[in-house]
Each structure stands twice: as C-alpha cells, then as structure tokens.
Amino acid sequence: MCRECSGSRSYCEHSRRRDECKECGGKKICEHGRQRYHCEECGGAGLCEHGRRRCRCKDCGGSSRCGHGRLKATCKETQCGGSGICAHKRQRTQCKECGGSNVCVHGRQRSYCKDCGGSGICEHNRIRQACRTCNVALTMRARTEDPVPSMRRKAHQGRCSSKAERRQHSRCQWSGR
C-alpha cells in the first residue's frame, strides 16, 4: 500500500511504517533500538547460526546470493542481471556517469570528500580510519612495529662482505631467512 492510499493506518507522522518507527515505539523494534528480526541480542529469526543475516550468508547459501556466491543485486555476470549494476558494469550507486547517490558534486565518493564534509573525514581533515590522532589503535601499532625493517636488513646485509661473515650472520635476525 502507498502512503496516500493507506491513510494514517500504516504510516506514522515521521513518514515511516508505524510498526518499524523507533520514535513511535513500533512493535518490530526491540528494546535495543533495532529491528527485532535482525537483533543479535534478542536472537532474531533473521540471523543464521553464523550471526549473519540469513538471506545474505554465504555459508548458509542465503536467498540473496546468486550461483557465483555474490549478492544477486551486485553480481556483474549477465545471467544474474544484478539490479545494482549500471550499463557501465559498475555499482549503480558509485558510477560517476550515471550520477550515483554515493558520488558527490565534485565527482568523488561522498563519504570521503573533504569539500562536502563527508562522514569518512575526521576533524583533522584526514581519512578517519587512517588518522593516527583519532584512532588510538593505529598509534599504538605504529609505536610497537619497526618502521623500516627491510631497510635495516639491506643495510646489515651490505656489511657482510666475505663468505665467512655471511656464514656467521646466517642465523642473524637480519639475514633475510
């Protein structure tokens, strides 16, 4: 039913289906604020034994998967005819020529466009996932890892000039073995 035909029975004042609206307290919303059918904590019926959505699970052979193991909507093979693929054989939402919804006016991916203020850009004007200031895990990893191990290995190997020295350093951590 469309919104105009159904009157106020199916749709709420937020222009959503009444039973799926969080603000209205719809019956399909659980106490965790998610759709009850897909909520892990409530044990939703839409989840498989792997904790994924049943229709999309590769291991269970979900109904949204094609014979190639891909999501039907985004499969580029001609026999699948994915509805999410444009005439240019790209995902419809990310195709610049088709004017996909994920492409901004600057011709970039909307979430990573600095000029548009995309959600993937942090307050330091960097890509959020790669920002060492925002992402503490990246900073900790950078401190513990050796920044240039391959350069040190090459410099050390250059010092071993004779066969005897190379044999002596064959068990060394820089020997490349």
Buried (B, 14 or more C-beta within 10 A) or exposed (E): EEEEEEEEEBBBEEEBBBEBBEEBEBEBBBEEEBBBBBBEEBEBEBBBEEEBBBEBBEEBEBEBBBEEEBBBBBBBEEEBEBEBBBEEEBBBBBBEEBEBEBBBEEEBBBBBBEEBEBEBBBEEEBBBEEBBEBBEEBEEEEEEEEEEEEEEBEEBBEEBEEEEEEEEBEEBEBBEE
